[in-house]
Structure formats: structure tokens, C-alpha cells
Amino acid sequence: MSFGAPAALWALAALGVLLLFSLWRSRPDRVVVSSLLLWKQIAERMPPMKSARRPRFSLSLLLQALVVAAIVGAMADPYLERTAPVPRTISIVLDTSARMSAVRADGKTRFDAAVEMLTVEPDDRITLYWIDDAPRRWQGTGADLRSKLREIRPVPRGVDLDALLAVAEKPVWLVSDRPREGTVGFLAGELAENTGIVHASIEGDELFLRFAHYGPPREVTVLGERIRLEGPRSWWKKIDARDRLVVELPKDRFALDDRVVLVREPSGVVLRGIEHPALARVLQSITRVGQGRTAVLYQTLEGAGEFTIYVDPPGSPPGFRLGERFAPETWTAAKDHPLTRHMKMDEMAAAFATEVQGGTPFLFADGKPVAAERDGAIVLGFDLKWSSTVSFPIFWTNAIGRARTLGTWVAPRAENLLDAAQSDTGGIERRGDAGPVERERAPARTPIGAVLCGAALAFAVLAWAADRRSR
Amino acid sequence: MTFDEDVLRRLESLRLAVRRARGREGDRPTPRRGGAAEFVAHRTYTVGDEIRSIDWHVYARLGQLFVRERSREEEPTLHLVIDASASMQGKLEIARRIAAGLAIAVLAEGGRVVAGGRTFEQLPSLLETLEGASGGEFPERGFVAYFSDLWDERAREPLVAAREAAVIHVLTPEELRPPAMGRARLRDVETGDEIERFVGEEELAKYAELLAAHCESWKRWCREHGMSYVRCASDAPWFEVVTVTLREAGVIE
């Protein structure tokens, strides 16, 4: 116990005054005698100082002394001093990259194992940063942290921690499998062996794959071929034309890089020419086709090519040459051509047609080629007078379908291709990198003056009772 | 209250030292028992005198009737009077035992004991009564044994009425030699009066003087009135008080 105003303790000298006063006022012992006959004949006198007896124990006096001591103690501003941990303000950055979903030997993912290392106190103030489909931030206390962490999972792609680390206020606790300078790491690595696909593309009829491999050499079977992997490796294979290709490796502890699906899909179909209401309605009815002002677009993928359909263009499109215009009368189609499948040639009509040279023709008027396709483009050298025919929507459905098959191979983002950094599951072999971070302790005072005042009151009551009892 | 055989035997051998009254034969018959008769004188026969008291030898010589007068010792009667005031606490036990000792001696020689207003001729019933006996009256005839702490001067007055008496002054050790108490509030057990005194060495010395004077005053008064005075402490051996102290005081022979 310490005192905020220790000078008040000098008032304890009052105890001496109390004792002296008590001795002075102390009542004499009561003695019952058979008779006062003789005692009355003895003169009364003041007791000499040397005859002062050692004071007998007096409960009342003791309690009075305790009252004085308690009051004096309360006046001295007593307090109990102890050190108490100071609530911390912590920024926690969660690495939710795909690599954190790698499974360790103990069956936990890296993410779960690293999160378990976090130790916070219920009154710590926490700011949580992570990325799922966008950067996220959450603020709360240590008491709420666990329930929030259960809602957060790694994403199937890489994440940029730099952006999060730049905004997080220090100190920053990093939950990851790789350390970062300037952070307190709660790291869970361990997994070193992994084989994954880090690049997949198709050029023409050739599939190109790049593998990442960490660990001892192993052989894997890819599209029916045995491949020996001793480290990173590139691999090519001729493939036939198909709309969808799945490349899959044997499952290991990091499964996100074990499967890639490639789907042939152009980035967009551009419609050049005139706008036509019937054409717009037909295109809108085809799945995944959206209509712009002058273009029809599929969902756009970055870096991919385009498929263009020219309708009665005013000039010659690239790779094609337009001839003279004429009024067509009879129409014929190339045999078993996918663009003219299910069309009726006897209902075809146009005001004027232009002969199209170049590419592969698939539609003829009066024996002259008036429609052809080449290198991701279709040229229709006639107007849309036939838009009211049944063949009209059939042709456009065929055309969009054709565009899809003639589009560039693109690796989709869905079941997906991770970057090489995600497949690199080596590096951290330790199970964890940081233990509990100790909280600073600060002195805390607990005033107890009120306690002493209460004690003084209690002692006073007891002293009064003891005094009454002794009378 | 019980006594073993040896104590009883020794007590029964004691005799109360009293002035024993002598009556004259020829008087009206009185209920007397025992006692020796002694010739005192002749007197003329009168109607009513006992025939057996006629001295026929004198009649043969003188031809006139004369009766012989004799004296006879009366059996002693012991009156036990025990002070029953509040100040006698702690002293009653020894007072009763000493009283019992005296009573045993009197009963052994055929006397009577009066205690608590009752007359006893048998020891067992007397002892039962003495267990809680206190009080009593001062008779004019008989021997009175008065047990008290003599703090009340008014006790002298009724004592005067007794012709023969022994005053046994019983005091506790605390009354005889009170301890130093320092500053004390003294309370009279009987009156409730209180005084404050510092009781130190000086006061104790003064007390001893006053106590000695008080006892001496009673002793002198008893002597002046023909009474025996015995002082004993309440913690003294009662048998020794009876057989030694009372004997030395002339109460027992």
C-alpha cells in the first residue's frame, strides 16, 4: 500500500494523545469490599506518577486507536499499486493468397495454423486487413477477433500484401507463410513438396504448359504422357481442336495449382455495318451476347482477340475484296457449312448483293460468292432484307457459335491458373515464427481511502459497543 | 457437613467453658438431667417440700422436721448466632464449621444447642440445619457463640443482652491484608456506597493500623462485658480454631 499524501501520516501522533487521554480518564477498578468502615478513614490522595500501572488491555481503547489510524490512513490518500497490462492497438494483416490454403503435415492449412498463433487479450483494439474479392478492413476488440477470423478464408489467387501493409498502422502483425520486413510474423509454412501448373496456353494446335515442382523428383501423367519433374519445367503437346481442355495433375497438399481448364472463347464479336432492329432482337436472345451501339460483345477477357462480322460493308474488309453489286435471284449455300446449317435458301432475299472474294465462301447468290469467313471474320456482302425469314435468327445463332469455335484459346480464371509464386510452397519450413507478444504493463492505482473510511466507521461502532459493555 | 470418627471423638472430649448454674433441691421440681448435687444448708420443712429431702437424722435429734438444700449443675445450652449479612460471604463456611464443633462438644455432655430458632439434642439433625444456618437471637440465658465479621458496630447492642458469650471475629485474607489496588473505586457490598481511593503502600499501612485498632476495640469491649473474643481468618483450619484458638480464649476446656 502506498500513500498519495504521506504527510498526513504525521497525524498518527494523535494515537499518543489518545493513549495519554485514555490513561488519564481511565476509570479505576471497581472493588467490592465487605465494608467501607476503615476505608473511609483513609484520606484520598492523587496517585503518584511512579505508581502508574501498565495499562491493562482495553478493547475499547484498541478500537478507538484503530478508528484514529483508519481516519489518518484515509487522509493520506492510500492506494494499492499494481501493474496491469495495457490494452494494445494492433494491426493484423492476413495473407489470404492461394498458397495459404496448402495443407500441412498436421492436417491444418497454413492459414489456419498461422491464425491459431494469434494471441490477443479481450480488451486489445484490433484492426484486421485482408483481401478477398477486394481489400477489406475490420475493427473490433480481441474478444471479437476469433469469430471474425472464422469468416475469412484464402482466395484461389495471389494477393498483393504491399497495399495492405502500406495502410496498416504499426505495429503490424502479419499472418502468412513468408516474413515481411517491419512486421511481427505469425508464420506457418512447413510444406515444401508441391507440383503445380503455373502457365497454360494454346497456340494454334499446340498446348504449352509450365510446371512448378518442389521436392524430390517425381513422375506425373499429363494428357496421357508420363513426365519426369525434377524442378521447374516447360512442356508442349499437339492437341486437336476442341472447345474445352482440362489438364490435371495428381492431387497433392496444395491442390489449387493441380488443375487447369482451358476454354476456347473469343474476347468479343464485333458487328460492323448497319444497325437493324430485327438483328438487335435476335442477338439479344442469344445467351451471353450483349449489344453495344455498333458491336455485339461476349464477356470480355483481357489479351484475347476479336471475331468480326461485316454486314454489307461499304468497302473491302481486311483479307476480302468486294466485287460489283447486283440484284440476286437465286441463293445457294456451301454443303454442310456450319454457318448455313438449318437455313432455307428459298426464303433468302436481298435488294442488292456484292461478290466477296477472299476467305472461304459459304453462301452464293446467282452462283457468285456473297458471304465468306477468314481469320476470325465473316463478311456478308448483302443487306438484311431477309430479316423477316426464319433463316435470319438461325444464321446469327450459327454465326455466334462459329465465332466461339474460331476464337483464341484463353485460360479461364475460374478453376484456375495461379502465378508461380503461389505454387512455390517452399521457403518456410518452420511451423511458426512468432510467439505471443507480451503486453506492456503500466502501473495502475486502486484508491482504498473509502475502504479505510468504512473501516473507521465500523471500528467506531465496535468501540462504542465495547465501551458500553464495560460500564 | 460431615466429620470423620477421629474428629468427632476429639470434639466430644471438649467441654464448653461456661458458668454452669446450680439449682437448689427442694425447690419446685425442674426438668434437670444429670449433674452432681452438693449439700448447701438445712431449713424448716414447709408444706410442699419433697419428703425425701427431709433430714431424718436431725429430726431424731431435735424432734423437728428440717429439709436438706442441695445445688446441682445444669446441662449447658449453646446458642449459635451466625451473622447473615451480605459481608459474611466467604466467611460463613468456617463459621458454620466452628459452630458445629462447639455444638458437638455441647451435645456430647448432654447439653442442648439452639440454632436458627430450633433446639437440637441430636447431632445429625443439628448438622443438617447448620448447613444453611445463619441468624439467630441473643438469649438472656445460656451460652451464645456469635460469629460475625463485626463490621457493623450496631451488633454490640444485642450482644449485651447475652450473659455469657463468645464472639468469633471472622475475616477474609483480603480483609486482613488487602492488596495494592492503585486507583480503585471501592464499593460497600451491603450499603452500595462507593468511594474512590488510591490504595498504595501508605494506604495499606494505614489500613492495617485501623484494622488492628478496630479489632482491639472489639476485644476490649468483649472483655468489659465478660465475653470471650476470638479472631480467625476464613482460610484458617477450623479444627485448629476450635481446639486451640477457642481453648486459648477460654471458650473451650
Interface residues (C-beta under 8 A of the other chain):
Chain A: R27 P28 D29 R30 V31 V32 V33 S34 S35 L36 L37 L38 W39 K40 Q41 I42 E44 R45 M46 P47 P48 S51 R53
Chain B: S87 D149 W151 D152 E153 T172 E175 P178 M181 G182 R183 A184 R185 L186 R187 D188 V189 E190 T191 D193 E194 I195 E196 R197 F198 G200 E202 E203 K206 Y207 L210 L211 H214
